[in-house]
């Protein structure tokens, strides 16, 4: 690590190792041990004291803009004009660099400065900002809408938590009037989980705990055949939102199913969904589930178009994080808890 380029080499080594493991090209206890050792070393070298927070603007070096646009994993950057908007008025983009490689992004966070908590990603990444010049009195809310690693060798190293905390403080300094901090997050894995649930219901011939009788009747009237035959292929496609009637009828059941997925589905006692788990570890709460929050083909295929807001109350993040990590307690809003209760009423899961 003391050699010139040594840290960079180890990051790339771990990235190659993780890729080889994923492809099952290498396996066995010695490989897992090597991965564990590398992760432990990198966690030490990339602790918060060695990280520099840098802001990206349209005047940042071209190679930095290129790097962060290519590594954007949540909402892909379409072109340079798209990139210009994401670092322009009413937007902020920050990254961490390591003291040994200043100016080289490790992890990137995009922020939208708005007047309320956004429920739709298209409004952030597609619509033009209200004006070329920022009017400070219009900015009351910071929305963290994308966080992406640029170095895959740093997976599992706690960079995202540090980055959100540092950016939150930075924004509070720049805009003392900010009253709300929230993510607008994808819900990866929801569609896959839901299709698995529908599959198990189909195998059990007619047992229905996911939809009310009225919902079943309305869906059948629209699609013209029993739910167990059509719903799985329908939700696997990105075409169902073309039917306004279907969008209206599916809203209630998919909202409560999604609430249960985020709040009730667990892995070793923690939230099964990786994005939920990340924000809950940071001390955020599940604040709102948004219907048709991402109607892009990507959003429909991963989460049936649903998105979630994880809200950060700065004075509560410490206690919330401790409660989640210590006793696995998930803090959620009335909207989310009400949807969970509706799900439990319909289901024996």
C-alpha positions in Angstrom: 0.0 0.0 0.0 3.0 2.3 0.5 4.1 1.9 -3.1 3.1 4.4 -5.7 -0.3 3.2 -7.0 -0.4 0.4 -4.5 -3.8 1.3 -3.0 -5.3 1.6 -6.5 -3.8 -1.8 -7.4 -5.4 -3.5 -4.4 -8.8 -1.9 -5.2 -8.6 -3.3 -8.7 -7.4 -6.7 -7.4 -10.5 -7.0 -5.2 -12.8 -5.9 -8.1 -11.3 -8.7 -10.2 -11.7 -11.1 -7.4 -15.4 -10.2 -6.8 -16.1 -10.5 -10.5 -14.4 -13.9 -10.7 -16.5 -15.1 -7.7 -19.7 -13.8 -9.3 -18.9 -15.8 -12.4 -17.9 -18.8 -10.3 -14.4 -18.8 -11.9 -12.8 -19.0 -8.5 -14.3 -20.3 -5.3 -13.4 -22.0 -2.0 -12.4 -20.9 1.5 -9.0 -19.5 0.5 -10.8 -17.1 -2.0 -13.3 -16.0 0.6 -10.5 -15.5 3.1 -8.5 -13.4 0.6 -11.6 -11.3 -0.1 -12.2 -10.8 3.6 -8.6 -9.7 4.2 -8.7 -7.2 1.2 -12.0 -5.8 2.4 -10.7 -5.3 5.9 -7.5 -3.6 4.7 -9.5 -1.3 2.3 -12.0 -0.4 5.0 -9.1 0.8 7.1 -7.4 2.8 4.3 -10.7 4.3 3.1 -12.0 5.4 6.5 -13.4 8.9 6.8 -10.2 10.5 7.8 -8.5 9.7 4.5 -11.4 10.9 2.3 -11.9 14.3 0.7 -15.3 15.6 -0.2 -15.3 17.3 -3.7 -18.2 19.0 -5.5 -18.7 18.5 -9.2 -19.7 21.5 -11.4 -19.9 21.9 -15.2 -16.4 23.5 -14.9 -14.9 20.4 -13.3 -12.2 18.6 -15.3 -13.6 16.8 -18.3 -12.2 13.4 -17.1 -14.1 13.7 -13.8 -17.4 14.5 -15.6 -16.8 11.5 -17.9 -15.9 9.2 -15.1 -19.0 10.0 -13.0 -21.4 9.9 -16.0 -20.1 6.5 -17.0 -20.4 5.1 -13.5 -23.9 6.3 -12.8 -25.7 3.0 -11.9 -29.1 4.2 -10.7 -30.3 6.6 -13.4 -28.0 6.4 -16.5 -26.8 9.7 -17.9 -28.0 10.0 -21.6 -25.7 12.7 -22.9 -23.6 15.8 -22.0 -26.7 18.0 -21.8 -28.2 15.5 -19.3 -24.9 15.7 -17.3 -24.9 19.5 -17.4 -28.4 19.6 -15.9 -27.4 17.2 -13.1 -24.6 19.5 -11.9 -26.4 22.8 -12.7 -28.8 25.1 -10.9 -30.9 23.4 -8.2 -28.7 20.4 -8.4 -25.6 19.3 -6.5 -23.1 16.5 -7.2 -20.4 15.4 -4.7 -17.9 12.6 -4.6 -15.3 11.2 -2.2 -11.7 11.0 -3.4 -8.8 9.3 -1.4 -5.9 11.5 -0.2 -3.6 9.3 -2.2 -5.6 9.9 -5.5 -7.1 13.5 -5.2 -9.7 14.3 -7.9 -10.5 10.6 -8.6 -14.1 9.8 -7.7 -14.7 6.7 -5.5 -18.4 7.2 -4.8 -20.8 9.8 -6.2 -23.9 11.3 -4.7 -26.5 13.4 -6.7 -28.8 15.9 -4.9 -31.8 17.8 -6.1 -32.7 21.1 -4.3 -36.4 21.4 -4.3 -39.4 23.0 -2.4 -40.9 19.7 -1.3 -40.1 16.0 -1.0 -40.1 14.6 -4.6 -42.2 11.6 -5.4 -41.2 11.1 -9.0 -37.7 10.6 -10.5 -38.7 11.9 -13.9 -39.4 15.3 -12.4 -35.8 15.4 -11.3 -33.8 13.9 -14.2 -35.9 15.0 -17.1 -37.7 18.4 -16.3 -35.8 21.6 -16.6 -35.0 23.4 -13.3 -37.3 26.4 -12.5 -34.7 29.0 -13.5 -31.1 29.4 -14.5 -30.3 31.3 -11.3 -31.0 29.7 -8.0 -33.6 31.5 -5.9 -32.6 30.6 -2.3 -36.1 31.1 -1.0 -37.4 28.3 -3.2 -35.0 25.8 -1.7 -36.3 24.1 1.4 -35.6 20.4 0.7 -32.6 18.3 -0.3 -33.3 15.1 -2.2 -30.6 12.4 -2.4 -31.6 10.7 -5.6 -28.6 8.6 -6.7 -25.5 7.2 -5.0 -23.1 5.1 -7.1 -19.7 3.5 -6.5 -17.2 4.1 -9.3 -14.8 1.5 -7.9 -16.3 -2.0 -7.6 -13.4 -3.1 -5.5 -14.8 -1.0 -2.7 -18.1 -2.9 -2.4 -19.0 -3.4 1.3 -16.6 -0.6 2.4 -18.6 1.9 4.4 -18.3 4.9 2.0 -22.0 5.7 1.3 -22.9 6.4 5.0 -20.0 8.8 5.4 -20.8 10.5 2.1 -24.4 11.2 3.0 -23.5 12.5 6.4 -20.8 14.8 5.0 -23.0 16.1 2.2 -25.9 16.8 4.7 -23.6 19.0 6.8 -22.2 20.7 3.7 -25.8 21.5 2.5 -26.8 22.8 5.9 -23.8 25.2 5.8 -24.7 26.4 2.3 -28.5 26.5 2.9 -29.2 27.1 6.6 -33.0 27.3 5.7 -33.1 23.6 4.6 -35.9 21.9 6.6 -36.1 18.4 5.0 -33.6 15.8 3.8 -34.8 12.7 2.0 -33.8 10.1 -0.5 -35.8 9.3 -3.6 -34.8 5.6 -4.0 -35.4 2.7 -6.3 -36.7 -0.5 -4.8 -34.6 -3.2 -6.6 -35.9 -6.7 -6.2 -39.5 -5.9 -5.5 -40.8 -7.2 -8.9 -38.8 -10.4 -8.5 -40.1 -10.9 -5.0 -43.7 -10.2 -6.1 -43.5 -12.6 -9.1 -42.2 -15.3 -6.7 -45.1 -14.7 -4.4 -47.6 -14.9 -7.3 -45.9 -18.1 -8.4 -46.3 -19.8 -5.0 -50.0 -18.7 -4.9 -50.6 -20.2 -8.4 -49.1 -23.5 -7.3 -51.5 -23.6 -4.3 -54.4 -23.4 -6.7 -56.7 -20.5 -6.0 -55.5 -19.5 -2.6 -55.5 -15.8 -2.6 -54.0 -13.6 0.1 -52.6 -10.8 -2.0 -55.7 -9.3 -3.5 -59.2 -8.6 -2.1 -62.2 -10.2 -3.8 -63.1 -6.8 -5.3 -59.6 -6.3 -6.6 -59.6 -9.7 -8.2 -62.9 -9.0 -9.9 -61.8 -5.7 -11.3 -58.5 -7.1 -12.6 -60.3 -10.0 -14.3 -62.7 -7.6 -15.9 -59.8 -5.6 -17.4 -57.5 -8.5 -18.5 -60.3 -10.9 -19.4 -58.8 -14.0 -17.7 -58.0 -15.3 -14.2 -55.3 -13.5 -12.2 -53.2 -16.6 -11.8 -52.8 -17.0 -15.5 -52.2 -13.4 -16.6 -50.7 -11.3 -13.7 -47.2 -12.8 -13.7 -46.6 -12.2 -17.5 -48.3 -8.9 -17.3 -46.1 -7.5 -14.5 -43.0 -9.0 -16.1 -43.6 -6.7 -19.1 -43.3 -2.9 -19.1 -46.6 -2.5 -21.0 -49.2 -2.7 -18.3 -49.1 1.0 -17.4 -50.5 1.8 -20.9 -53.9 0.8 -19.4 -55.1 3.6 -17.2 -57.7 1.2 -15.6 -55.1 -1.3 -14.7 -52.8 1.3 -13.2 -55.7 2.5 -11.1 -56.8 -1.0 -10.0 -53.3 -2.2 -9.2 -52.3 0.8 -7.1 -53.8 -0.3 -3.8 -52.6 -3.9 -3.8 -49.1 -3.2 -5.1 -48.6 -0.3 -2.6 -49.4 -2.5 0.4 -47.3 -5.4 -1.0 -44.4 -3.0 -1.4 -44.8 -1.6 2.1 -44.6 -5.2 3.4 -41.6 -6.0 1.2 -39.7 -3.0 2.6 -40.9 -3.2 6.2 -41.6 -6.9 6.8 -39.4 -9.0 4.6 -36.1 -9.7 6.5 -32.7 -11.2 6.1 -31.1 -12.1 9.4 -33.5 -9.7 11.1 -32.6 -6.7 8.9 -34.5 -5.3 5.9 -34.2 -7.7 2.9 -34.1 -4.9 0.4 -30.5 -3.6 0.1 -31.4 0.0 -0.4 -33.8 0.0 2.5 -31.1 -1.7 4.7 -28.6 1.0 3.7 -30.7 4.0 4.6 -32.1 2.4 7.8 -28.5 1.7 8.9 -27.8 5.4 8.3 -30.6 6.3 10.7 -33.3 7.3 8.1 -36.9 6.2 8.3 -39.1 4.7 5.6 -41.2 7.8 5.0 -43.2 7.3 1.9 -43.9 4.8 -0.9 -44.6 6.5 -4.3 -46.9 5.0 -6.9 -45.4 5.4 -10.4 -42.4 7.1 -9.0 -40.3 5.7 -11.9 -42.3 4.7 -15.0 -39.2 4.1 -17.1 -38.8 0.5 -18.4 -36.0 0.0 -15.9 -38.2 1.2 -13.0 -41.1 -1.0 -14.1 -39.0 -4.1 -14.5 -37.2 -3.8 -11.1 -40.0 -2.4 -8.9 -43.3 -2.1 -10.9 -42.6 1.6 -11.1 -42.6 2.2 -7.3 -40.0 4.3 -5.4 -39.4 5.1 -1.8 -38.5 8.1 0.2 -36.1 7.5 3.2 -36.2 10.6 5.3 -33.3 11.9 7.3 -34.1 13.9 10.5 -30.6 15.0 11.4 -31.2 15.0 15.2 -32.8 11.5 15.0 -30.4 9.6 12.7 -28.1 8.5 15.6 -30.9 7.0 17.8 -32.6 5.4 14.8 -29.4 3.8 13.5 -28.6 2.4 17.0 -32.1 1.0 17.3 -32.0 -0.6 13.9 -28.5 -2.1 14.2 -29.0 -3.1 17.9 -32.5 -4.3 18.2 -33.5 -4.4 14.4 -36.2 -1.8 14.9 -37.4 -0.2 11.7 -38.8 3.3 12.0 -41.6 4.0 9.5 -44.2 6.7 8.8 -48.0 6.4 9.4 -48.5 5.9 5.6 -46.1 2.9 5.5 -47.4 1.4 8.8 -51.0 1.7 7.5 -50.1 -0.1 4.3 -48.4 -2.8 6.3 -51.5 -3.3 8.4 -53.6 -3.6 5.3 -51.3 -6.2 3.9 -51.4 -8.2 7.2 -55.2 -8.0 7.3 -55.3 -9.7 3.8 -52.4 -12.2 4.3 -51.2 -14.9 6.7 -47.6 -14.2 5.7 
